[in-house]
Amino acid sequence: QHKNRASSAGHPCERHLVYCRLNSNDRLKHDLGLELIFREGRNQEVAFIKDFLEAGIFIEESQRSFEWPEYELTGKIDGIYKDNGKRFPAEFKSMAPGNFDKINSSDDLKNSFSYYIKGYYDQVQLYLLMNNVEEGIVFLKNKVNGRIKQINVTLDYAYSEEILKKLERVN
């Protein structure tokens, strides 16, 4: 990993982020159980987009790459959702029912005790900055019953600045 990734920029440990940059080849591979969770997440993302298309909702620029050279930052946004002429960076996240039930607002994402769920908020903040837009969306899907909810996320400049300062330290 030669650059910072938007998807992991929210990790609370800067040492971990530096290690990912400097010693990524030495990292232990995750186990089969975690790999299956990641694979299911990718499958759920495809299912999200299929469900949206069937409902007449088109998601543009799926998996478009972004790069912000100044912060050595890269990312791949899940898509752009358009509504009434406005464009919203969108992320699709599937989760276990217990987590799904707890997340009902962007503050719930931002203040989550799970660093990876909090990381969804951080990731969208970076995509908002990289797209120069004020609002984005995290679509959540309950892995068990398929229920979907929309979490609107507004750009928080002060919070985003702290993420960028962290990335500068990591660099």
Secondary structure, DSSP 4 states (H G I P E B T S, - for coil): --SEETTTTT-S-HHHHHHHHH-GGGSPPPPHHHHHHHHHHHHHHHHHHHHHHHTT-PEESTTEEEEEGGGTEEEEESEEEEETTEEEEEEEEEE-HHHHHH--SHHHHHT-SSHHHHHHHHHHHHHHHHHT-SEEEEEEEETTT--EEEEEEE--HHHHHHHHHHHHHH-
